[in-house]
Amino acid sequence: MADLVQVPGRVNHEGAANLQEMLNDVRETIAPLWPLRDFVAVNPFVGMSKHTFLDARAELRRVRNAEMMMPAGHYLRLFESGQIDAEDVEQAVDQCKEAYPEQYQSICSEEVFSWLENDSSSGPFWDDEFRLKTMAETIDCARSSDWSSTIVDSISRFCAAHYDQGQSIWPSPWKGLSLYSAWHEAAQLDRRVEKLGLNGFRETVSQLPSDPLAAIEHLLKKLGVPSEQRYEFCLSQLYSVSGWAAYAKYRDEQNAASPGDDLIGLLAIRLAFDAALKKLTGFVIKWQTRDASSELSAPHWDQSRQLSRDVLYRYLLMVASEIHYREQLCSAIEKNQSTDAEVCGRKTAQMVFCIDVRSERMRRHLEAITDDIETFGFAGFFGMPIEHIPLGEANGTAQCPVLIRPGFAAREGLGPDETGSQVQLVSSRRKTRLFKKMWKSFQTSCSSCFSFVESFGLAYAYHLLLDSVGLSRERGGRYDGVPRHLRSKLAPELSDLGGESLSVQTRIELAHNMLKGLGLTSNFAKLVVLCGHECKTTNNPFNAAFDCGACGGHSGEPNARVAASLLNDQEVREGLRYEGIEIPSDVWFVAAVHNTTTDEISICDEHLIPEQLATECENLNEWIAESRTGTCGERGPLLGATDEYELAKKSNDWSEVRPEWGLAGNAAFVVAPRSRTAGLNLDGRVFMHSYDFRRDPEAQVLESIMTAPMIVTNWINLQYYASSVDNQAFGSGNKVLHNVVGKLGVLEGNGGDLRTGLTMQSVHTGADYQHEPLRLLVVIEASRQAISGVIEKHENVCNLVTNGWLNLVSIDDDRFYRYAVDGTWIELGQPVAAPVYLEEETAHRFGDSASPRALWILCSEPCMDPVAEALCQNGMAYPLRWPGNCPRDAEVAEKTLEYAVEELGVVEIVVCGHSLCNEVPGGADIVSGTHQGERLSLVERAHRGQRLTQLAKNNVIEQVAAIQSQFSSALAEEKPSVKVHGLFYLTESRLFLSLDQGEFVPLRKSSHTKEAGCACSE
């Protein structure tokens, strides 16, 4: 008797009745995967950005066993280590209610604390039952079989052979056909699947149409999938071979002639296995359908609701961790008092680095060494969308972000003066590479590999020993057949894609757009260094993942050299002068490369630098060497290295699984002048793009940044995020177990699906996560109106910011505003900069006379010492310290206040309480039940803190009322101008709240006059 399995229903997918529309939606949902040679970080949720974050998770969980958030234990550890506090959770509750009002309406912070402490370890109750599975997975669950692995291995074996890029000695005879056509031919001959138990498979394949679209229609009918569930069922099919689906999506995007062929073909292949399995086993699926108004049965509803609570709590805690980081970064930026570089005179050197987070440490150390150097951040392809074609090759690599295509070619050559030598060089290189290829074939051929080892194995002992101790030689073939004396002359020569020279006007436009986008249009230093970056590792299939993402996963050297050559061209400079950019004749643009593995910076084409700049060049090299020492000293402990030598050794160690951390830890993207972040230690976590809104009145540069670098940094961030939260689904697993397949990707072990994303070693130390999974925080110094204009103009940008795929903050008129999901801007609580803890307006108000005009009544607890010191140092007020703001002797207090008003001329009295005040009357009763050393639960700590804070707020209200009463009765006639204010200081976040009509509100949002700088309670 056939098994009968019931599959839960789902609300109809729009357009699912039309097969082509449905497949288009499926295609859009799958994220692409670039091959190893061009590997770049990809947002695995890019096809789901039109949904909100939580909706996308729900949709994904419906069709795939994948998670988009960290487990509760992660956030419990953050809370216990102080990386999340109660105030962060309170703010997160409010923020989540803005984004998801229905889901979070009844949730409060105490409920979250209670769950985190007591119930979080049990995990979600609703496990994998409600996921729409493939036929193979359903049968495996029912019969404890392993058809899923068998099918995935079979598909993986075929795809590896079909897509092979030169690793296999025997190529597939159907390689010239499309994926589906090749499989359709091969599967009718291959008996392997039937030998594994899937009898009748070849017959099933022979009955399929030759067109993949028709085959899908045929197979869906065979499986009995109702039209309203086809979309999700097809997604579940592709996610069962998610790696090959992602690579097929990449192939489709690269092949504009027949978009969608390979991915749709792969879907047909996967469905064919399920159809054959159904025919073999007689398994029957009872499809349930329901419309949007129907309800689940009671048990299903209870399970769904419990899972939702787990998801909502974890999402809220993730938001809290993001708020904690946001407050830290914005507070640091606001407190930073760096001076604009423009007012500091001409620099000896200006260095333009990639926006990559690994540049942050190097830039900071360079600037700390000397004031004669200025650094900028810019996309690492330097505005040069080129295809770099090495000497003697017909095709090259795309040296630009994967979001765009190369518009120009940079062919490597020796220059016009060495034409004869170049012809000989090309011939020599081709012979060298042909010999290497033949030798490699001899080493690996099944007919000669054993005799090779027996004959030549001993000769390789020396090299084997060097590799084992980390002294490997550089093997890249870059200089194959090139004599040493000619290597320095090899340089990329810019042309159009057809090989024709570019017009002067085109070159001028390229240079102009680069300088304008960089914001460097005047005040040029004598040396302007364009510093691309690359990594150098050994035995690392994912080397491209550490190279420049803006250069398509390749070294930034060609782009830097092309840009420098362009900007040194006198014709280009003359054209730039007519565009309003005048580059002095003593300025020279230099290309350089930052090796992020060893932190070495190498100057390119140093022989071309004019002799009159020899001193500047020598100084620059000294500064670079010194900054390397400082940067390595900072990075070394993170990798278990003590000095530069040990870091360099890691790059040559073929057993090293963590030669560098890459972009692990990335958390923010700051788009602002360098003066905003200069001197700040951002721990190598921040992408930094130079931008000055004052030079961009029409917001054209802003638009280009938000539609290109911001998208790229978001892709990188979400790739690291996804590889951390669920490495099994979105990452590539254990690097130690990797086997390269077809030179295009890796398998984990000797079979299974093609792996996507980053290795576990790229985000985890082995003991804990090196990467903290936070959604990217984008901080842009520009008007809210300009930023909103870009968001409204570009749908993809709008989806990212309104659906919760990144967090956006604007610095507008020195205030910080958060972009809300409804398109409004909400001012952040103003972190007050030390040592001035008061608003600027308050400082002017109280500091405009020789002696202070204000009296501040502060608590005597040590946490208020900095406030008192700031008041004294700035001559802004007389600080009066009372425990809990309350005098122990009422009569003495009354006389003190009268003296301040009558004799000192005080016209403002400020009662300033603070959070978690133990000295406030009644506070001792709250803490008396806690014994010294006793560990409080999260709920108890949060509850006690809330009670203390509320008590302190009530005390401020009472003190303000009492002082007002004192002066209204005793001094009304003599001192009618005395005003009494209530403030409340949040010690954790260093924010001031103002007493306004009986409630405490953020200081700047008081309904009272701005003149006093704080709200009055009159």
N, C-alpha and C positions, 0 to 999 in steps of 0.2 A: 504493500500500500504506500502511495506517495506521501511524503511529508507535506504538511500544510503549515506555512509560516505567515503570520499576520504582520503586515507592515503598517505602522501608523501613518495617517494621512497628513496632508500639508495644505496650506492655503495655496490656491492657484498661482503659478508664476505668470506674470504678464507676458503675453506673446508666446507662451509655450505651445499653443495650438499650431502655430506655424513653425515647422521644423527649422527653417533657415534662420528665423528670428531667434529661436531658442538656442541654436548653435552659436549665433553671434554673441549672445549673452554669456554662454559658456566660455567662449574664446576670450572675451573681455575680462573674465574673472581670473583666469590663469596668469600668473606672473612669469616673465621670461627668465631663463638662466643662460648666462654667457659662458662660453667654453673657457677652459683653464688659461689659454693664452691671453684672453681678453677679459679675465674674470673681474667683475666689478660688483660692488654691493648693490643689491636690488631690494626694493621694498616688496616683501612677499604679499602684502595686502593691497598692492597698487590697484588691482582690479576691483577692490571692494571699498574704495575711498568715497564712493557716492553714498555709502551707508555710514551711520554713526558707528563709533567704535564698538559699543555694546551690541548694536544690531548686527554688525559684521561678525562679531564673535558668535552670536546665536546662529547666524546663517552658516558659518563655518562648521560649528559643532554638529549641525544637522547632517552634514555630508562627509565630515572628516574627523578622525580621532586626533584632534590637535587642540592645544590650549594657547590662549593669547595673554594670559596673565600669570604672574608668579603665585606660588602657593602661599597660604596664610602664614606658614612658618617664617617665610622670608620677611614679612612685614612685622612679625613679632620680634624678630632679631633687630630690625631697624628701630623699633620702639624702645627696646631694652638698651640699645647702644646710644640712644639720644638722637638718632637721625630722623626720627619722627617724634613730635611731641603732641600733647593734647590740643594745643592751639592749632597745629596743622590739621588735625582731624576735624576740629570745629569749622575751620575755613573750608575744608574739603566737603563737609556736609552741605554747606551753603552753595558751594560751586557745583556740586552734583545735582542739587535741586534746581539750579538754573538749567543745566543740560538735560536732565531727565526728571522733570517735575513729578510725573506720575509714579515712577519707580521709587523715588527717594522721599516722597512727601511725608511718610510716617517714620523715617529712619532718623535716629539721633545718635550722638557720639557715644553715649553710655552703652547703647545697644551694641555698637561696634566693638567697644572695649570688652564687653562681657563675652561676646562671641569669640573674639580673638584669644581671650584668656582660657575659655572653657570648652568651646565647641569646635574651634577651627581645625583641630587635629583630626577630627572624624572625617573631614573631606566631604565632597558633594555626594548626596544620596543617589541622585539621578545620574547613573554612570553612562554606559554606552548603549543602553537599551533603545533609546529613541533616535539613534543615528541611522540614517538611511544607508544600508550596507550594499555591497555588491553581492551577486548571487553566490560567488565563491566564499565570501566572508560569512554569509548567512548559513551556508551548508557547513562550514567549519565550526560555527558555534553550535549547530544542532548535532553534528556527528563527530566532533573532535578530530576532524581531518585537517589537512594542511594544503588544500587546493590553492589558497591565496598565494602562498610562497612559490608553489610550482608555476603558477601562471605568471607571476611577476618575474621570476627567473627566466622563463621562456621569452617573454617580451623584452627583457633587458638584454638577453643574449643576442636577439635579432637586431635591436636598435644599435647596440654597440658595433656590430658588424656593418650595419648600413651606414652609420654616421662616422665610421672610423676615419681618422685624419692622418693616417700613415703609420700607426703603431702595428697594425696587422700586416704580416708578410703576404698573406693571401687575401686580396680584396674580395668583397662580395660581388658575384657576377651580375647582380641586379642593382648595383650602386647608382646607375644612371637613371633609375626610375624613381617615382615618388615613393614615400614610405609605405603607403597602403598598397600600391601596385607591386612593389618589390616583395612585400610580405605575402600578398595574395598568390604570387608565383611560387615563392619559397615554401609556404606552409602546405601547399598541395603535394609537395615532394618529401618534406621532412617528417620522418616517422618518430622523432624523439618524443614529442608530446604524447603520442599514443602509447609508446613504450612506458611512459610514466603513469599510464592508467586512463587517459582521456580518450577512450575508444571512439572511433567515428569522427575524429576531429577533422581529418583531411576531407572527408565527405561533406561536413558542414561548411568548410571553407570553399569547396568547389561550387557550392550552391549559392555563394554570395555574389551580388553584382560587382562588376569591376569598378564602379564609381563609389567612392567612400560615402557620399551623401545618401545614395540609394541603399547602400549596405546598412547604414545606421537606421534608416526608416524600416528596412526589412527586419533587422535584429530587434529593434524596440517592439515591433509587433509580435515577434516570436516570444519575447520575454513578457509580453502582456502589460507593458508599462503604460498607465493612463497618461494622456497628454498633459494633464496638469502637474504630473510628477516627473516628467521627462527631464526637465532642467536639472533638478537635484540629483536624479539618478545618474545622469551623464556626468555631473560633477563628481559624484562619488566614484564613478568608474575611472576618471582621469586622476583623481587624488590617490587612487590605489597604486598608480605609477606616476606619482607627482613629479619626480625628477625628470623622467623622460618627457612628460607633458610640458614641463617648463622649458626644456631644451627644444622641443618641437615648436613651442610658441616663439622662441628666439629665432629659429630657422625661418618661420613664417614671416616674422617682422623684417628679416634681412632679405627675404625674397619677395620683392614687391610685385613680381610678375604673377605669382599665384598665391596670394595671401590666404592663410587658413588651411592649406592643403595638408601639411604634416600633422597638425594638432587634430584635425577632424579625422585624418587617417588613423591616428593612434587610437582615437575613441572607437572607431569601427573595429580595430583589432581587438581592443579590450572587451567590447561587447560580444565579439565572436566567441571568445573563450567562455563567457557566461552562458551564452546560448547553447554551446556544445555541452557544457556542464549540466544545464537544465535537462537537455535531451537525454543525457547519460543517466542521471540520478532520478528523473521523474519528480524533482522537487517543484512544489507549487507555491507561489507567493500570492496571498490574498491581499490585494491593494485596497487600502481604505482611503476614501476621499472625503473631504469635508470642506465646507466653505468658510469664509471668514467669520460668520456668525455662530458657528457651531462650537461646542465646548468639549474638552476632553472629559473622560470619565473621572469620577472623584479620585481614585488612586493616582491616576496620571497627573491630575491637577496638583495634588499634594506633593508629588515628587518634583514636578516642575517648579512649584513655588519654593520648595526648600533649596533647590539648585539656584534659583534666582537670588535668594538671600545670600548664599555663599558668593555668587558672582558679584552682587552689588557691594558687599562688604569689601571684597578684595579690590574691586575697582576704586572704591572710595579711598582705601589705604594707598593705592598707587597714586591717586590724585594728591593725597596728603604728602607723599614722598616728593612729588613734583613741586608742590607748593613750598616745601622746606628748602629744596634746592633753589627755587625761584627767588625766595626771600633772601637767601644767602648771596646769590649772584647780584641781584638788583641793589641790595644794600651795599655790597662792595663797590659796585659801579658808581653809586651815588656818592659814597664817601670819598672816592678817588678824586684828588685835586690836582691831577697832572696838567701841565701847561701845553697849549697848542704848539705843535712843532713850528708853525709858521713864524711865531714871534721869537724864536730862539736863534735866528740867524742861519746862514748857509751851513749845511752839513758836509762832512768829508765824503760820506757814503750814504746812499739810500738802498735798502735791500727789500725787494718785493718777494714775499714768500707765498706759497699756496695757502689757501684758507684752512687746510688740513689741521686737525687738532695737534698733530705732532710738531707743527711749526711754532706753537705757542711758547714752549719752553725755550727753544733756540732764540726766538725773538726777544723774549724777556731777558735772557742772559746777555745777549748782545747789547741791548739798551742799558743794562746795568753797568757794563764795562766802561762805556764812554758816552758822553753827550754828543759826540761827533757822528753818530750813526742814527738813522731813522728807519723804521721798518713799516712795511705795508702788507696788507693781506689782499689777495686777489685769486680768482680761480686759476689753478695751476697750469691750464693750457694757454694762459696769457692772451686770450682772445684770438688765438691762432687755430682755427678748425682745420687741421691739416691731416693728410695721409702721409705718414713717413715711410718712404720706400728706400730700404737699404741698398747699398751699392751692388749692382748686378742682379737685383731682384725685379720681377715684373709687378708684384703687388706688395703692399706694405700694411701697416697698422693704422687704425683710426686714432689719431691723437687729439681727441676731443670728447666731451661728455657724451654718453650713449644716447642722450635725449636729442642730439643733433647729428647731422652727417657731415663728413669733411667737405669743405668747399674748395680746398686747394691741395696741392701736392708739394711735398718737400723731399726731393730726390737727393740722396747722398752722393756726393762727388768730391773731386779734388779742386774744382774751380776751373775757369776758362783757360788758365795758363798751363794746365797740366793735362790737356786732352789726350796726348799720346800716352802718357803714363797711366791714365785712367782706363784706356782700352786694354792695356796689358794687365792692369790690376783686376779688371773684371774677369778676364780669362783665367788668371791665377786663382782668383777666389772660387770660380766655378769648378776648376779642377780639384782644388782642395776639398770642397764640400762634396763633390762626387766621390772622391776617395773615402772620405769619412762615412758617407752613406753606404758604400760597398763594404767597408770594414765592419760597420755596425750590423749589416745584413749577415755577414759571415759569422759574427759573434752570436747572433740570435737565431740563425736558421736551424731548423730541426735536423738538418742533415750534416751540419758542421759545428754546432755549438759544443759538443763534447770533445771533438778533436781540437777545437780552439783552446779549451781550458787545458787540455793535456799538453798542448804545444807551447802556448804562450802564457799560461796562468802564472808561472813563477815570475815572469817579467813584470807583472802587475803588482807584485808584492810591495814594492816601494811606494807606489801610489796608494795602495790600500792602507798602508801604514800611515801615510800622511793624512789621508781622509779620516782615519780613526782617531787621530789626535787633534783634529780640527785645523789642519794646515792645508786644506784643499786648495787647488789652483782654480782660478776663475775659468769656468767653462761656459761660454755662451756663444762662441763662434762669431762674435762681433767683428773681430779683426782677422778672420780667416783669409789667408793669402795676402795680407797687407803688411809690408815691411814696416818696421818700427819708425823709420824716419818719415813715413808718409801718414802715419796714424793721426797725428795732430792736424793734418791738413784736411782730413775727411770732415765735411760739413754739409748740412742740409741746404739745398738751394730751392728757393720758393718758386713755384710755377702754378699754372692752373692744372686741373686734373688731366688735361690732354697733353701736358708737357710743354705748353707754350709759356713764354715769359709773361709775367703780370704787367699790366700797364702801370704807369706811375700813379695815376689817379686811384687805382685799386689798392696799391701799396699805401698810399696816403690815408685812405679810408680805414684800412686795417690798423695802422698806427694810431690814427686819431681816435678810433673807437676804443682801443685799448687804454690809452692815456686818460680819456674821458671817464671810462668805466672805473679806472683805478683812482681817479681824483688827483692825479699828478700832472698838472698842467702848467705849473710855475714853480719857482724856488727849487730848481734841480740841483742836486749835489754833483760834484765832479765825477763820482763813480755811481752809477745806478745799476745795481746788480739784480738781475732777474733770476731768482733761485727756484728752479724746479726741484722735484724730489723723486727718489726711487728707493728701492730696497735691494739688498744683496744677500741672498740666502742660498743654502746648499741643500739639495735633496728635498725640495719643497714644492710640491705641485701647485700650491696656492700662492706662489710668489707674487703673481699679479694682484692678489688681494691686498698686498702691502704697498704696491706701486700707486701711482697717482690716479685716483678715480676720475678726476677731471680730464685726464689724458687717456681715458678708455682702458684703464688698468695697465698702463705702460709708464716708462720713465718720462719725466717731464723735460729731459735734456733737449730733445729736438725742438720743442716749442720755445724753450728759453733761448736757444741759439738763433732760431728764425726771428723771434721778436727783437732780440738784440741787434741782429744784422739789419733788420728793417729800420730800426730807430737810429742806427749809425749812418744810414744812407743819406747823403747830402741832398739828393733830390726830394726825398721824403721830408726831411727837415724843412726844406724851403716851402714845400706844400703845407706843412703844419703851421708855418709862420702865417700864411694867408688864412688859416683856420683859427688863428688867435693863440696858437701854442708856439712859443719861441723857445727853442732849446739852445742854450749858449754853446759856443764853439768849443769850450773847454770841457764839455760834458761827454762822457763815454759810457755806453751801455754795455754791460758785461753779463754773459750767461754763466750760471753756476748750477751745481747739482748738490742737493742735500741727501746724503745716504741716511735714511731714517733708522737703519739697523745699527749703524756705528756712530751716527751723528757727525760724520765727516762732511765738510763742504768743500767741493772741488771747483776751482775756477776753470771755465772752459775758454779755449782760444786766448790764453793769457799772452801769447806771443803777439797778438794784435793790439794789445793795449798800448796807447802812445807813451813814449818814454817820459814825457813831462808829468805823467801820473804815477811814476814808479814809487815815489814816497807814499802816496795815498794807497797804492796797491799793497805795499809792504805792511803798512799799518792795518789795512783791512785783513790781511792774512793772519796777523798777530791776534786781532780781535776775534776772528773766527776760531782760531786754535784755543783761545782762552774760554770762549763761550762753549766750545765743545766739552771742555773739562767740566764746566759747571752743569751742563745739560746731562752729561753721562753720570755725574755724581747724583743727580736727581732721579734719573731713570734706572740706574744700576740696581738699587735695592729692590725695585719692583720685579727684577728679573734674576735676582740672586747673584748679581755681579758687583764686584767691588771697585772696578776701575774701567778705563777705556779699553784696555787690552782684553779684559774678559768679555766685554760686550762685542768687540771685534771677533773674538774667538767663536762666539755663538753664531755669527754669520757664516762661518766656514765649517761648522760642526754638522756633519750629515745625520747625526742622531738627535739634533736639537729640535724639540717640538714647539718651542716658544722662542724663536730668535728675536722677536720683538712683540710688543703688545698691539701693534697696529693702531687702530682707532678705538680700541676698547676704552670705555669710560666716557665716550663722547656724550654730551648732555645739552649743549647750547650752541647757538649760532648768533654771534653779535655782529650787527651791521651798523657801524658807527665810526667816527674818527678814532684813531689810535689813542688819542688823549683820554678817551673814556676808560680805557683798560690798561694804559701804560703803567707798569710797576706792579700790577696786580698779579698775584700767583694764582693762576686759574687751573693749576694741576694738569695741564695738557688735556683738558676736557672740552675746550671751547673752539669751535670754528670761528675765525675772525675775518671779516671782510671790511676793508676800508671804504668808508662812504661818508660824504659830507653833504647833507641836504641843502646847504646854502649854495652849493655849486650845481645844484640840480633842480632849478625852479619848476621845470615841467615834469619832474618825477620820471624821466625816461630811464635814467640809470637805476633808480629804485625798481622800476618795473622789470628791467632785465635781471636784477638780482633776485627778485621774488619769484620769477618764472624760470630761472635756471639754477644758480647756486643754491637757493633755498630748497628747491626740489631735490637736487643732488644730495645735499646734507640730510634731508629728510629720508631719502632712500637709504643712505648709509646708517643713519640712526635706527631706522626700523629693521634693517637687516641685523644689526647687532642686538637690538631688542628681541626680535623673534628668535634668533639663534640662542638667546639666553633663556627665554621663558619656556621654550619647547625645542630643544636641539634635535630631538628625534624627528619631529615633523618639519622644522624649518632650517635645521643646521645639517652639517655633514658628519656628525658623530666623532668618533675617536680617530685622530690622525694616524696613530700607530697602526691601525688596521686597514688603512687605505690602500687600494690598488688602482692605479691609473687605468682607465679604459678608453681606448680610441684616441688618446691624447686630448680628449675633450672634457673629461670629468673623472670622478672617482666612485668606486664602489667601496662599501665598508665590508671587508672580507672578500670572499670569492664569488659573491652573488648578490641578489637583491636589486633594489631600485637604484638608479643614479642619485647620488646625494647632492643636495642643494645647500646653499648657505655656508656659514662659517663652522670650522671645527670647534669641538668643545674646548680644546686647548687655546683657542683664540679668545675665549671669554671667561675661562675658569682657571684658577691656579692649581686645581687639584684638591684644594681644601675649601675654597670659597670663590665666589664670583669676583672676577676682576672688573667686569662690566656691570654697572648698575642699570638695570633696564628702566629707563625713563624715556618718555616721549620728548622729542626735541623741543627745547625752549628757544624761540627765536626772538631776539631783542633788537629792535630797529629804532635808531634815532632818526625820526622823521615825523611829520605831522600825521595825526590820526586820519585826517581827511585824505592825504596822499596815499596812505597805506590802504584805506578802505576803497579808494578808487581802483587800485590794482586788483584787490580781491573781487570787486564787483565785475571787473572786466574779464577775468580769467576763471573759468569754471573749475579747472583742476586745482587752482590755488584756493578757491572758495571752498571746495570739498575738504581740503586738508585742514583749514582753520575752523570751519563751522562744524565739522563732524568729529573733531577730537583726535586728529592724527598728528597734530603738533600744537604747541602752546605759543601764543603770540603776544608780545608786549611791545608797546610803543613808548619811546622816550620823547615826550612832546613838551617843550618849554620847561625842561628839567623836571618834569613829573612823569611818573610811570603809570601806564594804563594797560589793563588786560583786555584782550579782545574776547567778548562773550559770544556764545553760539547764536544769539539773536542778532548779531551784527553791531551791537553797541559796545562802547568802551567803558570799562569800569576802572576807576582810579585805584591803584593798589594802596594799601596802608603805607604811609610814607615812612620808610626807615630813616631815622634821624641820625645824621652824621656826627660822629665823635670828632673833636670834643664839644662841638656846638649841638646841644640836644634840643634846641628850640627852633621854631620856624624862623625864616628870615624876617618875616613881617614883625614877629615878636621881638627879634633882636633890634630892629630899627626903632620899634615903639619904646622899648625900655632902655635903649642905649643912646638916645638922642640928647641926653643931658650929662653933665659932668658927674653927677651922682645917680645911683639907681633910683628909679621911681617905683620899683615893685618889691614886694616881699613874698618869698616863696616858702610855704610851710611844707617841709618834706619829712618823710619817715626817717628815723635814725638808723635803719638797717643798712648794712654795707652796700647792698645793691643800688642804693640811691646816691652813693658817694660820687660817681662820675657826673651826675646831674648837678650836684652842689658845686663840684669843682668847676664845671663849665660856667655856671652862673657867676662865680667869683672871678674867674679868669677873664671873662668878657665884660665885667662890670655891668651886668644886666640886671642883677637883683640881689637883695639881701636874702641869703638862705637861712631858714630857721628850722632846726631839726628837733622834732618831737617823736617819741616812739609811737608808731601807728598814726602819726599826724595829730595825736591827741595830747594836750598838756595834762600833766599830773596835778597841777594846781591851777584851778580856773581863775583865781584872782590874779595870780602872777601873769597868766596868759593874757588876761584882759588889759593889764597895764602895759605889757610888752607891745601889744598891737596899737594901743593908743599912742605910745611913745613913737612907734614907727611912722604913724600917720601925722602926728602933730609936730614932731621934732625933725624927722628925717625926710619929710615931704613925700611919703609913699602914697601913691594914688591907685595902685593895683595890688590886690592881695590874691595870691594863687594857692589854693589847697591842692596839693598833688599827691594822690595815693598811688599805690602800685600793686600789681598782681602778686598772689602767693605771699601776702603779708602776714607774718607770724605775730607781729606786735600789735596788730589792730585789736581793740577790745573784743573779747570773745574768741580770738584766734587760738589762744592757748587751749581752750576747751576742745577745739577741733583736733589738735595734734596730740593732746594729752593721752589718747588711747594708743598711740603708736610707741612701742618700745624702741630704744636705741638699737640699731642694727636689724630691726625687723623688716622683712621684705614685703612691701605692699603689692597687692595685685594691681593690674592696670586699671581696673574699674575703681578700686579704692583710691589709687593715686589720683586719677582723674576727678573722682567725686570730691575728694578732700581739697584738691586745688581749686575746683569750681566754687566750693563753699567759702574758702578763704578769700578768693577774688571777689565774690559777690558781697561778702562782709566788708571788705575794704572799700568797695564802691559805695555801699550804703553809708559807710563812715564819712566819706568825702561829702556826700550829699548833706549829711547831718552837720558837719563842720561848716560848710558853706552857709547853711541856713542860720547857724548860731552866730557866725561872724557878721552876717548881714543884719541880723537882729541887733547885735551890739552896736553897730555903727548907725543904724537907722534911728535908734533911740537916743544914744548919747552924743553923736557927732553930726547929726543931720544938718544942723544949721552951719556948723563950722567947716565941715568937710563934705560937701554934697557930691563931690566928684569921685569919691572912693568907690571902686568897683571890686567885686569879689568873683573870682573864677574858680571853677572846679576842673582839674585835669586828672587823668589816670594813666599811669605809665605801665605798659606791658613789658615786663623785664625780659621775657624770652625773645620777643621779636623786636624790642626797642621801638615800639610805636607809642604815640600819645593819643589818647582818647579825650574828648572834650565833653563836659557836662552841658547838655543843651536840652532845656525844657524837661528836666528830670531824667534824661537818658544820656548814656555815654555813646558818642558817635566819633568816627574818625575826625581828626583835628580840622582838616580842610573842608569838611562837609557841614560845619556848623551853620545854622540859619542866622546867626548873629553877624554883626559887622566884621569885616576882615581887618579892620583897623587895629584891633587889639591883638590880632594874631592867634587868639584862642577864644573859645566860646565863653560868653558870660552867662552867669545864672543870676539874673537880677530880679 
